Amino acid sequence: MKLHLPVLPPILSIPLAIAQNTTTTTGNFVSFTDPGIELTIKLAIPDASSPPFPLLITFSAPLAVGWAGFATGGCMLRSPLIVAWPNGKDVVVSSRWAKAFHPPTPYPNTTLSLLPSGTTVNATHWTAAILCERGCSDWLGGEVDPNYNNGTFGYGASSHAPTAPADKDSAIRFHDLAIGHFDWDLNKAKNEAGVWGGMTKA
């Protein structure tokens, strides 16, 4: 996947980010951390040779992050956006799409589910483990190449909770905490079938 990214508005500053790969007892992930807001995003995929294939995306953030989003196509325009936020003791996940630099609208062409084992809210932080079974690795106008060693992905985060946090289709406000993009080697995120099955078990 090689995309040309738009120039970000000059009023935005991109904090130092850390992108790395992590191997744990539960499988292989690539990982990105924005230390300025303590947001970590991880991605795991099955041992696929081409799209379509499912994605396992995780967020970990302090409660000061009202919502966090992940762009599978490198930026918010014309690619699936996976957005999550805390709602009381629960977490809500939503798929969005943006045709312009305006708040993205609900996007029906993905199948998302939260995995309970990786989804929590406590007194200080929230986490979300999101399985995208359809529509995140290929879409009209783009795709994710699982063999690419320098794939570009995007993210954003806001200090504001959605207008109606219990509603997955709620309006979301501007990403005032962070916006940016990073590169991952997806070969390091691959997991063989047996491991992948354990990682994505509900």
Buried (B, 14 or more C-beta within 10 A) or exposed (E): BEBEEEEEEEEEEEBEBEBEBBEEEEBBBBBBBBEBBBBBBBBBBBBBEEBBBBBBBBBBBEEEBBBBBBBBBBBBBBBBBBBBBBBEEBBBBBBBBBEEEEBBEBBEEBEBEBBEEBBBBEEEBBBBBBBBBEBBBBBEEBBBBBEBEEBBBBBBBBBBBBEEBEEBEBEBBEBEBBBBBBBBBBBBBBBEEEBBEEBBEE
